[in-house]
Amino acid sequence: MANTHDSTKTMSQEMQNIMDHANALVDATSGELDDRIKTARAALKERLTSVKGDYGQIEAQLLDKVQAADEFIHVKPYYAIGTTFVAGLLLGWFMSRK
């Protein structure tokens, strides 16, 4: 579970960096007078606002799914092992066919 938490934290940090760069771009173009830049800037600012809310919801759903999967594997480890084994067999069979 610690590895999953680290991966989630890394993904969260990367998304935050992307949003910070986009905000910096919006701020850098604030003095431009061209209509196309103003339109693009407004659209980007609107989209960033929308994405911040969506990202929070998606992150919460992802964490819920990961925790549910982790709990299932701890409760029924043989089901997880069997499913992985069967999936590996099928994948190997499909890859060996020509």
C-alpha positions in Angstrom: 0.0 0.0 0.0 2.9 2.3 0.7 4.1 2.0 -2.9 0.6 2.8 -4.2 0.5 5.9 -2.0 3.9 7.0 -3.3 2.8 6.6 -6.9 -0.4 8.5 -6.2 1.5 11.2 -4.5 3.9 11.5 -7.5 1.0 11.6 -9.9 -0.7 14.3 -7.8 2.5 16.4 -7.8 2.9 16.1 -11.5 -0.6 17.2 -12.1 -0.1 20.2 -9.8 3.1 21.1 -11.7 1.2 21.0 -15.0 -1.5 23.3 -13.6 1.1 25.6 -12.1 2.8 25.9 -15.5 -0.5 26.6 -17.2 -1.3 29.3 -14.7 2.1 30.8 -15.3 1.4 30.9 -19.0 -1.9 32.6 -18.4 -0.2 35.2 -16.2 2.6 35.7 -18.7 0.2 36.6 -21.5 -1.9 39.0 -19.4 -0.4 42.1 -21.1 -0.9 40.9 -24.7 -3.3 42.9 -26.8 -4.0 40.5 -29.6 -7.5 39.2 -29.7 -6.4 35.6 -30.4 -4.2 35.6 -27.4 -6.9 37.1 -25.2 -9.4 34.4 -26.4 -6.9 31.6 -25.9 -6.0 32.9 -22.5 -9.6 33.1 -21.4 -10.3 29.6 -22.7 -7.3 28.2 -20.9 -8.2 30.0 -17.6 -11.8 28.6 -17.8 -10.5 25.1 -18.6 -8.0 25.2 -15.7 -10.8 26.1 -13.3 -12.9 23.2 -14.6 -10.0 20.7 -14.5 -9.1 21.6 -10.8 -12.5 20.4 -9.7 -12.6 17.4 -12.0 -9.1 16.3 -10.9 -10.1 16.3 -7.2 -13.0 14.1 -8.0 -11.0 11.7 -10.1 -8.2 11.5 -7.6 -10.7 10.6 -4.8 -12.3 7.9 -7.0 -9.0 6.4 -7.9 -7.9 6.3 -4.3 -11.2 4.6 -3.4 -10.7 1.9 -6.1 -7.1 1.3 -5.1 -8.0 0.9 -1.5 -10.9 -1.5 -2.4 -8.5 -3.6 -4.6 -5.9 -3.7 -1.8 -8.5 -4.8 0.7 -9.8 -7.5 -1.6 -6.3 -8.9 -2.2 -5.7 -9.0 1.6 -9.1 -10.7 2.3 -8.9 -13.2 -0.6 -5.3 -13.5 -1.8 -5.8 -16.8 -3.6 -8.5 -15.3 -5.8 -6.0 -12.6 -6.8 -3.2 -15.1 -7.4 -5.5 -17.4 -9.5 -6.9 -14.5 -11.5 -3.3 -13.3 -12.2 -2.2 -16.8 -13.2 -5.1 -17.3 -15.6 -4.6 -13.8 -17.1 -0.9 -14.6 -17.6 -1.7 -17.9 -19.3 -4.2 -16.2 -21.7 -1.7 -13.4 -22.4 1.0 -16.0 -23.1 -1.3 -18.0 -25.3 -2.3 -14.9 -27.4 1.3 -13.8 -27.7 2.5 -17.2 -28.9 0.0 -17.4 -31.7 1.0 -16.3 -35.1 
